[in-house]
Amino acid sequence: MYYNKKKSFKDAENSIGDALNNLIPYYTKNHLRPNSDKTQLCAFHLRNREANRQLHVAWYGKNLQHVRNLIYLGVSLDRSLTYKEHSLKTSAKVESRNNIKTLTNTRWGADAKTIRTTALVLTFSAAEYASPVWCRSAHALKLDPALNSTYRAITGYLKRTNVENLYLLSGIAPPYIRRTVASQHEKLKQKTDPRHLLCNHAIPNKNLCTASSTA
């Protein structure tokens, strides 16, 4: 993935084009064949008037595909980095994995400990993937209703039961607390572990100007 930060779309297009062209001698020397059909472009900015603005960059004689939501390492990145699309996809994934309810029955089924372990491995692992990246998004709360169904499957209680009681009965912290702890743990590794790529890294400007990336 190549990330580029510019003040205008034109500058971003020229910079990305130059960077890609500089890779051509490397590919030629090492007998590599890059696939321009699988190379995608995405622009990140807060200019709502230009929400539909696309980047036009050609490589190996082909125009690269511009996408609204770029998926990088399993995380869906939208134009303004609100992570709305990623939250919706993750919520749907959690709902599909809530079939652990089939393990419970009034006559037969797994015990509460087995269901709890299964939920942590299948459901919570999917819900909290890369959570330090998007946990501060306003759309992160969209995952909580799906996870509350998981808590109910673990405890066996109905919807009328208070959600706060479900957290205590299942022995699993609330979703927002688990996401916060994961974020703090990642931040601690960044500060204290010299092997971390972002160790001693300067804090970037919080303002999101026009930025672009190619993957």
KELOLO-542814 format. One line per 4 residues: number of its first residue (from 1); their letters; for each residue x, y, z of C-alpha. Coordinates in nm, 3 decimals, decimal comma. Layout:
# KELOLO-542814
NUM	A	X Y Z  ...
This chain:
# KELOLO-542814
1	MYYN	0,000 0,000 0,000  0,130 0,345 -0,098  0,006 0,649 0,097  0,039 1,004 -0,028
5	KKKS	-0,069 1,333 0,129  -0,128 1,635 -0,092  -0,334 1,954 -0,089  -0,502 1,894 -0,425
9	FKDA	-0,624 1,597 -0,624  -0,406 1,689 -0,918  -0,092 1,687 -0,705  -0,193 1,351 -0,559
13	ENSI	-0,246 1,203 -0,907  0,093 1,328 -1,029  0,272 1,204 -0,718  0,115 0,857 -0,735
17	GDAL	0,185 0,834 -1,107  0,552 0,922 -1,053  0,584 0,671 -0,769  0,435 0,391 -0,977
21	NNLI	0,652 0,473 -1,277  0,960 0,460 -1,056  0,871 0,098 -0,975  0,879 -0,010 -1,339
25	PYYT	1,261 -0,048 -1,357  1,254 -0,255 -1,038  0,989 -0,490 -1,177  1,175 -0,520 -1,507
29	KNHL	1,507 -0,593 -1,341  1,360 -0,866 -1,119  1,140 -1,013 -1,393  0,818 -0,930 -1,208
33	RPNS	0,480 -0,871 -1,368  0,261 -0,633 -1,167  -0,113 -0,665 -1,217  -0,255 -0,320 -1,284
37	DKTQ	-0,608 -0,466 -1,292  -0,582 -0,547 -0,922  -0,425 -0,215 -0,824  -0,680 0,021 -0,673
41	LCAF	-0,691 0,390 -0,583  -0,879 0,566 -0,305  -0,893 0,928 -0,189  -0,941 1,029 0,176
45	HLRN	-1,065 1,380 0,243  -1,341 1,586 0,409  -1,447 1,781 0,101  -1,812 1,683 0,075
49	REAN	-1,855 1,880 -0,247  -1,603 1,650 -0,411  -1,724 1,329 -0,253  -1,757 1,166 -0,595
53	RQLH	-1,420 1,293 -0,719  -1,212 1,010 -0,861  -0,839 0,983 -0,906  -0,718 0,924 -1,262
57	VAWY	-0,384 0,749 -1,274  -0,256 0,524 -1,554  0,000 0,248 -1,508  0,132 0,018 -1,776
61	GKNL	-0,110 0,181 -2,018  -0,420 0,106 -1,808  -0,631 0,335 -1,591  -0,627 0,215 -1,232
65	QHVR	-0,958 0,143 -1,064  -1,085 0,402 -0,816  -1,284 0,261 -0,522  -1,492 0,440 -0,258
69	NLIY	-1,407 0,192 0,017  -1,057 0,051 0,014  -1,008 -0,272 0,206  -0,664 -0,291 0,364
73	LGVS	-0,568 -0,584 0,588  -0,936 -0,663 0,639  -1,037 -0,308 0,740  -1,273 -0,115 0,513
77	LDRS	-1,155 0,247 0,478  -1,411 0,504 0,363  -1,348 0,852 0,225  -1,367 1,042 0,555
81	LTYK	-1,234 0,756 0,771  -1,555 0,721 0,972  -1,533 0,338 0,949  -1,909 0,321 0,898
85	EHSL	-1,881 0,062 0,623  -1,642 -0,147 0,831  -1,875 -0,136 1,133  -2,172 -0,252 0,925
89	KTSA	-1,975 -0,538 0,770  -1,841 -0,647 1,107  -2,187 -0,635 1,261  -2,322 -0,859 0,983
93	KVES	-2,031 -1,099 1,038  -2,107 -1,116 1,410  -2,475 -1,184 1,340  -2,381 -1,473 1,112
97	RNNI	-2,162 -1,621 1,385  -2,430 -1,594 1,650  -2,551 -1,936 1,544  -2,387 -2,058 1,866
101	KTLT	-2,745 -2,041 1,993  -2,792 -2,380 1,828  -2,557 -2,523 2,091  -2,814 -2,442 2,361
105	NTRW	-3,142 -2,623 2,414  -3,381 -2,695 2,697  -3,318 -3,070 2,665  -2,964 -3,092 2,534
109	GADA	-2,672 -2,864 2,455  -2,330 -2,748 2,565  -2,266 -2,606 2,910  -2,223 -2,234 2,973
113	KTIR	-1,842 -2,255 2,991  -1,819 -2,420 2,648  -2,056 -2,165 2,493  -1,860 -1,879 2,647
117	TTAL	-1,531 -2,012 2,509  -1,689 -2,066 2,167  -1,826 -1,711 2,163  -1,488 -1,561 2,253
121	VLTF	-1,313 -1,758 1,978  -1,567 -1,717 1,698  -1,774 -1,406 1,766  -1,564 -1,168 1,974
125	SAAE	-1,249 -1,234 1,771  -1,433 -1,118 1,458  -1,596 -0,822 1,634  -1,270 -0,691 1,779
129	YASP	-1,041 -0,745 1,481  -0,822 -0,433 1,440  -1,039 -0,255 1,698  -0,759 -0,012 1,802
133	VWCR	-0,794 0,138 1,453  -1,168 0,208 1,455  -1,275 0,189 1,823  -1,313 0,568 1,851
137	SAHA	-1,547 0,586 1,556  -1,904 0,692 1,631  -2,021 0,391 1,432  -1,841 0,141 1,657
141	LKLD	-2,154 0,121 1,872  -2,336 -0,042 1,579  -2,168 -0,368 1,680  -2,309 -0,371 2,033
145	PALN	-2,664 -0,498 1,951  -2,517 -0,798 1,768  -2,278 -0,867 2,054  -2,561 -0,835 2,308
149	STYR	-2,725 -1,129 2,131  -2,404 -1,321 2,193  -2,417 -1,235 2,563  -2,775 -1,361 2,578
153	AITG	-2,677 -1,685 2,406  -2,405 -1,738 2,668  -2,626 -1,666 2,969  -2,951 -1,804 2,830
157	YLKR	-3,150 -1,500 2,940  -3,422 -1,331 2,734  -3,425 -0,983 2,581  -3,608 -0,835 2,880
161	TNVE	-3,296 -0,888 3,091  -3,095 -0,572 3,154  -2,790 -0,558 2,926  -2,560 -0,452 3,209
165	NLYL	-2,655 -0,767 3,399  -2,565 -0,980 3,097  -2,205 -0,857 3,115  -2,179 -0,960 3,480
169	LSGI	-2,351 -1,295 3,435  -2,137 -1,395 3,134  -1,811 -1,284 3,294  -1,717 -1,084 2,984
173	APPY	-1,656 -0,708 2,995  -1,885 -0,476 2,792  -1,785 -0,435 2,426  -1,676 -0,071 2,458
177	IRRT	-1,448 -0,156 2,751  -1,288 -0,446 2,562  -1,223 -0,218 2,264  -1,076 0,052 2,486
181	VASQ	-0,844 -0,194 2,663  -0,724 -0,331 2,328  -0,650 0,022 2,209  -0,461 0,110 2,527
185	HEKL	-0,261 -0,212 2,505  -0,158 -0,132 2,148  -0,064 0,221 2,250  0,150 0,087 2,534
189	KQKT	0,339 -0,141 2,296  0,399 0,154 2,065  0,550 0,361 2,347  0,757 0,096 2,522
193	DPRH	0,856 -0,165 2,262  1,148 -0,046 2,045  1,062 -0,321 1,794  0,730 -0,157 1,720
197	LLCN	0,723 0,024 1,385  0,565 0,334 1,543  0,795 0,351 1,844  0,915 0,712 1,897
201	HAIP	0,700 0,814 1,601  0,591 1,178 1,595  0,217 1,232 1,640  0,068 1,340 1,303
205	NKNL	-0,161 1,634 1,247  -0,520 1,542 1,332  -0,663 1,743 1,043  -0,752 1,526 0,745
209	CTAS	-0,655 1,704 0,426  -0,660 1,547 0,084  -0,480 1,216 0,096  -0,469 0,926 -0,139
213	STA	-0,352 0,571 -0,137  -0,295 0,289 -0,376  -0,299 -0,079 -0,296
